[in-house]
């Protein structure tokens, strides 16, 4: 991880992703969370005030060394315990079936190996657990999708590896989840960057690894 990704980009994301409109999206996406929650990319901590009362603990993982500083203010606003581990989503340092909920918001776009990360999320979820997610990704509109393909190399450079062209529901299904609910729509802003996938997934049949 270079200097920009480790020390500058987290601050940029902190300020750009902290608006009231996105706070409403966070609350809707995380309404399904309960019990012990693993948050992938805890980072700036903006999700913490959005969790419902059914949440008893949040354990976060984030690869950025700045994550602890950025989430401290938000952690002080909640009553449940919050802990953070400097770790990658592709190698979660937790036992199988450790969590009631995995939460993922605008994170899968930047993970280098999303298939491996989702497999890890499925592993640490309890059999009756839930994956609560909201992500941006590939638009179904051919014109928008073509622009996403054109802009993707630039976006990856300035966005710390962020992709515009990942089809989030397909990735989740391929990892062995069953999607219980899914809402897809454009949010405010450039359509290349604001096609959102919001939903709930549960551990399903094992993914086909043949």
Secondary structure, 3 states (H helix, E strand, C coil): CCHHHHHHHHHHHHHHCCCHHHHHHHHHHHCCCCEEEEEECCCCCCCHHHCCCCEEEEEEEECCCCHHHHHHHHHCCCCCEEEEEECCCCCCCCCCCCEEEEEEECCCCCCCCHHHHHHHHHHHEEEEEEEEEEEECCCCCHHHHHHHHHHHHHHHHHCCCCCCCCCHHHHHHHCCEEEEEEEEEECCCCCCCCEEEEEEEEECCCCCCC
